[in-house]
Amino acid sequence: MVDQGEEPPVEPPSEPIDKPRRRRKEARPQEIIAAGLAEFAERGFAATRLEDVAARAGVVKGTIYRYFDSKETLFEAALSSGVGPAFESLPDIVADHDGSTFDLLRLLVVRLYETLFLPEVELLARIIISEGHRFPAVAELYHRILIGKGRDILRRIIERGLARGELSPSPLSATPEVLIGPVVMAIVWNTTFDRLDPIEPKRFLEAHLDLLEKALGRNG
């Protein structure tokens, strides 16, 4: 029984009142990135405006600048979120791999197809192909985040194969980009001819791996 002069105890809330708001704030950068991707898809890079991204994300334009200081920065974040996870583990996989060089190359090529043909990543590639010549900074971002990382990992694999005697020095080992050329060609092809004569990624991947096996003589 509570005395007349006392107020009944107040039960503390089971969780902070502002927790949903905090969760919302933590999710906001990804929501802005998703809205940016949608705008890039509809309008292209040149015509996309940050105020339209803000409206799609349900925030004011100033909120975007808390996380991204320009349209280029937003594009970089979109590219990193789509591509980054696929490449983060590969350097460690290369360093720790006990199997053959061919198996490592196969893993890299499969990872490339799995990543590059994700709808959001394929969209970004289309933007680079169609608008990259007008926006060198954006093309540089794509090259650094995707092409540069992929090529660096590929070179490590080739160097490993040469050191283990699984590969012989040759124009092919000196120009490893040739080994992943087909996937780049597939992206460009689908960007240009997808409505007329699209490439089916799974079938193209099988042919690419067969080409690799024959080119390397399955010695790796």
C-alpha positions, -999 to 999 in steps of 0.1 A, spaced: 0 0 0 13 34 -9 13 62 17 -7 93 8 24 115 8 43 92 -15 41 88 -53 40 53 -66 73 41 -81 76 44 -118 87 14 -137 118 21 -159 112 16 -196 124 -18 -208 146 -1 -235 156 35 -242 128 56 -257 151 69 -284 162 34 -296 140 33 -327 152 68 -336 188 57 -331 182 26 -353 167 49 -379 197 72 -378 222 43 -381 203 30 -412 201 64 -428 233 63 -449 223 30 -465 188 44 -472 204 74 -489 227 51 -509 196 31 -520 178 62 -530 209 74 -549 211 42 -568 174 45 -578 180 80 -590 211 71 -609 191 42 -625 164 65 -637 183 96 -646 219 87 -651 248 103 -632 247 137 -649 210 144 -644 207 131 -608 203 158 -583 209 154 -545 175 171 -538 158 143 -557 178 117 -538 168 134 -505 131 134 -515 133 97 -524 150 89 -491 125 109 -471 150 134 -458 160 170 -464 189 177 -487 210 189 -458 208 155 -442 227 140 -472 256 163 -466 260 149 -431 272 117 -447 282 125 -483 297 158 -493 290 155 -531 272 134 -557 306 118 -565 310 107 -528 275 92 -529 283 73 -561 316 61 -545 296 48 -514 271 31 -537 299 14 -556 318 4 -524 287 -11 -508 280 -32 -539 315 -43 -547 335 -40 -515 322 -70 -496 330 -93 -526 367 -83 -525 374 -79 -488 381 -115 -481 400 -123 -513 435 -112 -503 434 -135 -472 420 -163 -493 449 -160 -517 474 -159 -489 460 -189 -471 450 -211 -501 467 -245 -502 452 -256 -535 462 -250 -571 466 -217 -589 438 -227 -613 414 -231 -584 423 -197 -571 417 -182 -605 384 -200 -608 374 -186 -574 383 -150 -585 364 -153 -618 333 -168 -601 334 -140 -576 337 -114 -603 306 -128 -621 286 -130 -589 295 -93 -581 294 -76 -615 260 -90 -625 243 -79 -593 216 -55 -604 230 -25 -585 266 -31 -596 256 -38 -632 237 -5 -631 268 14 -619 288 -2 -647 263 10 -672 266 45 -659 304 43 -662 303 30 -697 278 56 -709 290 87 -689 325 79 -677 341 99 -705 322 130 -693 330 125 -656 367 113 -653 365 115 -615 336 90 -615 354 67 -639 385 69 -617 364 58 -587 351 27 -606 386 19 -618 401 22 -583 374 4 -564 367 -24 -588 392 -28 -616 422 -19 -595 414 -43 -567 405 -71 -590 437 -67 -610 458 -65 -578 444 -98 -566 448 -114 -600 485 -104 -601 490 -119 -567 475 -152 -580 498 -151 -611 529 -144 -590 520 -173 -567 516 -196 -597 550 -186 -611 567 -190 -577 552 -225 -573 561 -235 -608 525 -240 -617 527 -213 -644 554 -204 -668 565 -169 -678 546 -159 -709 528 -130 -725 497 -143 -707 513 -143 -672 527 -108 -680 493 -95 -690 469 -111 -665 441 -87 -675 435 -110 -705 424 -137 -680 394 -116 -669 387 -99 -702 357 -120 -710 337 -108 -679 344 -72 -689 333 -79 -724 301 -95 -711 293 -64 -691 299 -41 -721 279 -64 -743 249 -65 -720 251 -27 -716 249 -22 -753 229 -51 -766 209 -64 -737 175 -58 -755 187 -73 -787 210 -102 -779 217 -105 -741 244 -126 -726 233 -151 -700 259 -147 -672 258 -184 -660 264 -198 -695 291 -172 -702 309 -180 -669 310 -217 -678 326 -208 -711 350 -184 -694 362 -211 -670 366 -236 -698 387 -210 -717 409 -205 -686 414 -242 -682 425 -246 -718 447 -215 -718 465 -226 -686 467 -263 -697 452 -271 -662 488 -271 -649 479 -245 -623 
